[in-house]
C-alpha cells in the first residue's frame, strides 16, 4: 500500500455496500456454493498485483543497490505471505472486512481501532503520495522544482482539494484510470526502466552501485542501515483486500496459495527490478526518495538521446498515482462512515452525506489536516526527509491494524474452530506469530532514523514519528470511543445512500 502499494483502494470486503448487482446475478458466495467459479486463480493474482505493486517505493530501496533484493525478500516472507494467507481465511469465513474480523475475534472497540487505522494511515499517505506526484510533475515543468518544498506543498494542496471536489460529486469518470494504473503507471514504465538499464549496462557502462557478490547483503552500520526495510511493509500492504474473492475460486484450498505465490512473484519483480535499474544509473548520495524514478528516467533518456520521452513517462506515473488517490478518497472514509453510523463512533456532523451521497464532511476535515501537513514541506528544507517521515508514520499506524488482524485470526481459530471457511491457512498459529512479530519489529525499527533522513536531530525524529503514531493510532480513536453517545447512531445506520 506502495503507500499499500498503498495506492490500492479498499475493496468491497472493507465496506458493507448495498447489493447493486443485476437482479438474478449470483453472488460470489452463491457461486461458491453452487460450484460455479467466477474468477480464475491467475485473474485473482493479477488483481492482487494491481492492488499492491507500484514504482513509488523503488527509490527508497535503490539506495541499497543489489542489497535491495534481500531487503525486499525478507518482508515478503515474514509479512507479505502471512498477511495474504491469514486474510484469505478470514475473508472466506467472515464478510465485512477488518472491522468484522477484529470485532468477532477480539472486541468491537478494537474492531473500530482497526478500521480507524485503515482510514488514519491515509492522512499521511496522501501528502507522501502527492509529494511523489509533485516531484514527478517537476520533470515536465522544471526538474529543479523536485526538491523545492514550497512547490511541493502547493501541488499537494491543489491536487488534494481537487480530488475532494471530484469525489464529492459522486463521479465515476476517472474510475477507469485507477483500473488501468497497473499498466499505465507501473508495468509499462517499469519494464521500460529495466530494459533501458540492461542495455545501458550491456554497452559497457559501469553501474552507479556495486553489483558484486559482496553487495548482496546491506553493510551493517547499526540499526540505521536496515531502517528502510520498514517502508517495504507498507509497500506490501493491501494484499488482504482482494482476499474477499477467495470464495469465487473453483478450488480455494488449492488455488488460492497458487494465486498468492504468483502475485508475490509479480509484486517482487515489479519492486526489485526497477529499484535495481535506478541504482545502476543514479548514485545513492544523489538519489531523491520522491523523484528517484524520474531521475533514472531522465538519466537513461539523456544517455540514449530520447529526452522527449521524459514528460511522457512523468505523465504516465502521475496519471496512475492520481487515479489511485481518487479511489482511496472514496474507500477508507466510506468504510469508517458506515461503521460509525451503525455503532455511533463519530459525531453526526462527520456522518452526514451530501446530495450525491458522499461523506463530504469527513473528506473536508481530512483535507484541512492534509493542508497543515503539506505546509511542512514548505517549512522543512529537505523534501526527502519530510517524505520519509510521513511514510514511516503511515506505516506505523497501518501496522496497528495488522497486529490486531493476526491476533483476531488466532483467537477465531480457537473460539470458532467449526465456523465455515472457504479456505484454511496452513499452520495458522505459526503464520500469525511470524506476522505479528514482524509487524511489531517493524514498528520498533521505524523509530530509528534512516541514513537517508539527513543530519536532523534523532530525538526530533522520534518525537515526530512517536507523536504521529500516538495521536492517530491511540488518542483520537480513544476519544471517539470515550465520547460516543447512543444518539450518534443515525437513523440511516446500515444504509449507504448513493455512495460513489
N, C-alpha and C positions, 0 to 999 in steps of 0.2 A: 502497500500500500503503500512500488515505489510509493511519500508518502504515498499501503499499501499504498503491483505498485499501489501505494495508497491512492491512485487515480481511478481505481475500480469503485463503482458505486455500490451501495448496499443493494442486495438483491431482494426478491420477494420474501425470502426467509426471514429477513430482519424487519419487514414491515407488513403487518397483517392487513393487506389491502383487500378490498372487496373483490369478489369473483367477477371479472369482466370478460370471461371467455364467451364465445358464441354459445347460444343455447344448444345443449346436446353434446358440446365438446367435452371429451374426457379429461379429468384432472390427471396430474402425474401419478397421484396416489391410486386413482381408479385404474389407470393404465397398468400400474404395477400389480394391482390385484388381479386384473384380467389377463396378465401375462403379455400385454402389448407394449413393447418398449417405445418410448417417444424420443430417445436420444441414443446415439452410439457412443461408445466409450471414447472414441477418437474425437468426436464432436465436443463432448464434455471436456476433454483435455484441452482443446483449442479455446473453449470458452473460459476455462480456468486460467490459461496462459494469458489471454487478453485481459483478464481481470487483475493480473499481478505484474506482468512484465512492463518495464519502462526503461528508457535510456537516461532518465533524470539522475539516477544514483550512480551512473558509470564513473563520473569524475571523482566521486568520493573514494572509490576503490582503485582508480587508475594511479593514484599517488603511490601505491604499493607495488606497481609493476606486476611481475609474474606472481608475486605472493597473493594477488587478489584472487587467484584460483582457490587457494587454500582458505582464504577469508570468506569466500562465498560458499564453499562446500561445507564448512563447519556449521554455520547456522542452518543450512539446508537439511543436514542430518539431525541436528538436535532441536530445531524449531519448525522448519517447513514441513517435514514429514509428520511429526506428532500432531501439529495443528491440522493438517489435511485429514489424517485418519480419524482423529477424535471428533472433529466437526462433522465428518461423514456419518459416524454412528449417531451423534446427537440429532442431526438434521433428519435422519431416516426414522427416528423414533418420536421426536417432538417438534411440531411446527411452531412458528412464532419467533425463531431466531434466538439470539443470545439471551434476551430477557427471559424467555420461557425456559431455556436450559438452566440458567443460573437460579431462577426463581424456584423451579421444581427441585433442583439439586441442593441448593443452599437456603435461600430465603428471598422474599420479594424485595426487601431493601437492597440486598446485594445484587439482585437482578436489575434494579434501577441503576445501581452504580455501574454495572457492566454496560448497559445501553447508553448511559451518560458518557462513559469513557469513549465509546464509539463516536459519539457526537462531539465531545470536547476536544478530541485529538484534531478535529478539523479546524479548530480555532487557530492553531499554529500551522496546520497543514496548508491552509490557503496562502498565508504570507510566504511560506517557503516555496510552494508550487509557483506562485506568481512572480517570485524573485527569479526563479529559473526562466519563466516566460520573458521577464524583463531583460535578462542578460542575453537571451536568445534573440529577442527583437532588436537588441542593440547592434547585432551583426547585419541587420537590414538598414539601420539608420546610421550609426557610428559606433564601431567596436569599442571605442574608449568609454562609452557610456556604461559598459558592462560592470565596471567597478565603481560607478557613481551612485552613492547612496540616495541622493535626492531624486535622481531619475528613477531608481528602483522603487522608492516609496510612492512616487506619483503613479507609476504603472500599476502597482499593487492596488492602490485606492481606486483608480479609474476602472480597472478591469473587474475588481470585485463588485463594485456597485453596479456596473453594467450587467454583471451576471445576476445580481439580486433582482434587478429590474426585469430581466428576461424571464427568470424563474417565477417572479410574482405574477407574470402574465399567463402562466399556465401553458406556455407554448411548448410544443414538441418539435419545433422546426429544426433544432440542432441535435436531436437525439441520434440521427444517423452519423453525425460527426464523431460522437463518443463510440459508436459501434465500430466505426472504421479506424479508430485510434491505433489498434494493434498494427494495422497495415500501413497507414499513412505516416504515423509518427514514431513507429518502433521498428517493424520488420524491414521496410524499405531503407530508411536512413541507417539503421543498424547494420544491415547487410552491406550497404554502400561503404560505410565506415570501415568495416572489416576487410572488404575486397581491396579498397584503396590502401589500407595498411599492409596487406600481404604483398601487393605489387610494389609498394614503397620499399619494403624490406628486401623483396626479391631483386630489386635493382641495385642492391649492394649498399643501401643507406643504413647507417647504424641506428639501432634503437635508442631512444632517449632514456629508456630504463633498461638496466641489465637483465638479460633473459637466460642466464646460466643456471645450472642445477643448484648452485649455492643460493639462488634467489627464490627458490620455491616457497620457503617459509619466511615470514617477516622477521626482520632483525629485531631482537629483543632489546629495547632501550627503556624498559619499565612498562608499567601498565598503559602509558600513553600510546605505545606502539601498536596496541591492539584495540584501542577505543573505537576506531572506525567500524569495527565489526558490528557495533550496536546499530548503526544505521541500516545494516542488512536485515535486521529483524523486521523493521518497518517495510523494507523493500519486499519482503516475503508476505507481509500481512495481506489478508484478503482471500487467502486460499479457502477459508471457511465459508465464504459467501456462496459459492456455487455447489457446496455440498448438499444443498436442498434438492438438487436434481438427482441424487443418488437413487431414489426410488423409481426413476424413469428409465433406468438401465435394464437391459434384458436379464442380466445375471449379476446383481450388485456385488455379492461377496467375491466374485472372480474378476469382474470388470472394473470395479472402482479402484482397486490397487493399481491396475494397469493404467487407468486414467491418471492417477496421481503421479506415477513414476514417469509417464510420458510428459505430463505437464511440468514436472520438476526438471526433466531433461531440457525441455524447450526454454523454460524460465532461466535455467542456469546458463544456457548458451547465449540467450539474449543479454544476460547480465555480464557474463565473463568476457566474451569475445570483443564487444565494443570497448569495455574497460581496458583490455589489453591493447587494442588499436589506438586508443587515446594515449596510453603510456608509451607507445612507440614513437610518437611524434611531438608530444608536449612534455617537457621536463617537469618533474614533480614540484620543484620550487617555483615554477611559473604557472601552475595549474590552478584555475579558479574552480571552486566547488559548485558555483552556479553556472559559469559559462564554459566549463571544460569541454562539453560536447562540441560547441561551436568553435572553440579554439582549435580542436582537432580537425574539424571540417575545413576551417579557414586555412590551416597549415597544409592539409592534403590538397585542397583545391588550388592553392597558390603554387604548390610544387608541380602539379600536373597541368597548370595553366588553364584551369576551368573555374576561375574565381566567380564567374557568373552564376554558378550553382549555389554559392553561399546563401544568398537570400531565399532561394527556393527551399533549401534544407531547413533554414530557420522557420519559414512559414509552416512547413510540414510539422515540425516539432511543436510550434505554438498552437497550431490547429488541434492537434491531438490533446495537448495539455488543457486547452480551454474547453474542449468537448468533455473531458473528464471532470473538470471543475463544475461545469453546469449540471452534470448528472449527480455529482456528490452534493451539490447545494440542495437538491430535492430529496436526497436519500436519508442521511443520518438525522437531519432535523425532522423529517417526516416520521421516522420511527420513534423519536423522542416525543413528538407531539401526540401520537396515537396512544402510547403507553401512559402519558401524563393525563390524557383525557379520560382514560379508563380508571386510573388509580389516583388522580389528583396530585401528581408530583410537581406540577408547575402552576403558577398563578394563572387565573383565567385570561389575563392580558396576553400572555405568551401562547395561549391555546387558540386564540382567535384566528379565523381564516378570512382571507379577503374574498372579493366577489368571484375570483377564479378558483376558490377552494385551496389556496396555497397558504402555508404557515408564514405569512409575511412578517409578522412581529418578531418571530424567532430569527428570521434571516436579517432583519434590520438591526436587532440587538447584537447579533453576532458581527454584523458589519461594522458597528461602532467600535467593538473591541478590535476587529481586524485593522481598522484605520489607525487606532492608537499603536498597535504593534508595528504597522508599516512605518510609522514615524521613527522607529528605532533604526531603520535602515538609513534614514537621513541623518541621524544623530551620531551613529557609530561609523567611523571611517571604513573599517574593513567589512565589506559586504559578505565575504565568505564566512567570517566569524559569526555574523548575525544569522546567516543561513544555517550554519551548523548548529548553533544553539537552539534555534526553533525546531530543527529536525530532531534533535535529541529530546526536547520536551514533548514533541509529538509522539515519539517512540515510547517514552516513559509512561505517558498517560494511556496509550493504547495497550501497553503490556499489562496494565492492571486488569483489563478485560480478559486477556489470555490467561492470567493467573487464576481468575475466577472460573473460567471455562474449564480448565484442566481439573480443578478441584470438584466442580459440579459433575463432570463426566465420571470421575472415580466414585463419587457418592451415589450417583444414579445407577451405576452398575451394581452397587451393593444393595441399595434400598429398593430398586425396581429391576431385579435381575430377569424377570419374565416379561417385562414390558416389550411389546412388539417392536422390533427394529429391522429395517430393511438391510442393514449392514452392521456387522460387529467387528470392531477393530481388534486385531490380534494383540495379545499381551497388553491390554488397555492400561492396566495399572503402571506397568513399566514405561509405556509411552507417555502417560500423563506425568509421571515423576520426572522423566527426562525433559519434557517440555516445560514443566513448572520450574525446575532448577535452572534451565537455560534462560527462561524469561526473567527469573529473579537475578541471575548473574548479569544479564544484560542491563537491568535497572541499576545495579551497583556500579558496573563499569561506566555507565552513562554519566556518572558524576566525576569521572576523571577527564580533564580537558585533553582533547586530541592535539597531536603535534601540529595539526593544521589550524588549530584555533588561534594561534598567534601568541604574542607575548603578554596577553592580558593577565590580570590577577586570577590565580586559581580559586581563591575564596569568592571572588565576584562571580566567577563561572558557576561554582557550586551553589551559591545563593540564588542566582537566576534560575538555574535548572531545578533546584530543590523548591524554590518558591513557586515556579510554574506548576510543578507536579503536585505540590501540597494544595495550592489554590484550586486547580482544575480537577484533580483526582480525589480530593478529600473534603475541603472546606465547602465548596459550592454544592456538591451532592448532599453533604450532611445538612446544610442549611435548608435545602429543598425538602428533605425528609422531616427535619425538625419543625419547619413552618407549615407543613402540609395540613390542609383543612378539608373536611368532608365536602364542603361547598365547592372545592376546586374540581371535583368530579363533574364535568359538564354534562348537560342533558344529551349532548351528541356523542357521548362516550361510545366507542365501538363503531361509530360512523365516520367515514373519512371525507365525505363530500366528494367533490370532483377534484381530487388531489392529482396534480400533474405528476 
